[in-house]
């Protein structure tokens, strides 16, 4: 009753913790409790005074992942929370459409711009929908849509090097997918958590999460199978299992050949993504020239609008060309990286930029390096 009065007075959702109250027993196991925890996280992510603490939170390699339950918890509920009231298919479509738009902004402008929008939408709209009344099918659809958006928000946090925050979003995406009985989003989120572990060089943990994702999706379509096998291949190569890595790559390639040509804004997988996995496996198995060649193939296959993905791929390729001793070629690739970096807001891009400047600093006698150094100074001035 206290929370209800506060919500009506303020015209927005209020969590038990925000009101200074302890959650009733059992609340954390249903969608209302999940909405409260998501609301707390999203609101903290929106608050500039708290965002620094959130982004500095530590990643836990020992985190216990919630298991897929197999049956939906999203049964019919008649609890109405003002001002949202009752939701239907239109509200589900709203969340799906906004998720697609945020994914497009991510590709075009970077996670630095897209993630605050996602957090604000989660707090101001999605949390209200999750706490409203709905029929069982509509509630499951809403939980699934919210899980997709939460997964995307976690992926953006991970991409921005806020790994502890990204992990928190991922766990909430898993719980929402559980309640919706949404196998696809659950497995896709586990795969995202595996990618995060591999980025942080936790090879064994990355493999465990990738295998868990694959095991939880026995009836997955060919595109999701390829998506999961590619990550299994990368993780296997990180732990030194060369045979399994190349076997998983073959399975990924075979599954991808059976998939349709439809593009997905969330969790999509195509030839460009597959070749990026090939490049990772070849690099981990010390085939540096092969890795560089795979990255070039990946970039040729990448859609032109995916600027953030292209920025990352060019930065990785330049570093590997530099490592191979091809300094001038690396400078050319870093130049392509700068073309996208100037128009993107990305913490990972900032990290790549810093790495580039450190790598080329000792090579002032090479004309390509001098020109790149001069251009990098100009870009740094623009970004300041």
Secondary structure, 3 states (H helix, E strand, C coil): CHHHHHHHHHCCCCCCCCCCCCCCCCHHHCHHHHHHHHHHHHHHHHCHHHHHHHHCCCCCCCCCCCCCCCCCCCCCECCCCCCCCECCHHHHHHHHHHHHHHHHHHHHHCHHHHHHHHHHHHHHHHHHHHHCEECHHHHHHHHHHHHHHHHHHHHHHHHCCCHHHHHHHHHHHHHHHHHHCCHHHHHHHHHHHHHHHHHCCCHHHHHHHHHHHHHCCCCCCHHHHHHHHHHHHHHHHHCCCHHHHHHHHHHHHHHHHCCCCCCCCCCCCCHHHHHHHHHHHHHHCCCHHHHHHHHHHHHHHCCCCCHHHHHHHHHHHHHHHHHCCCHHHHHHHHHHHHHHHCCCCCHHHHHHHHHHHHHHHHHCCCHHHHHHHHHHHHHHHHHC
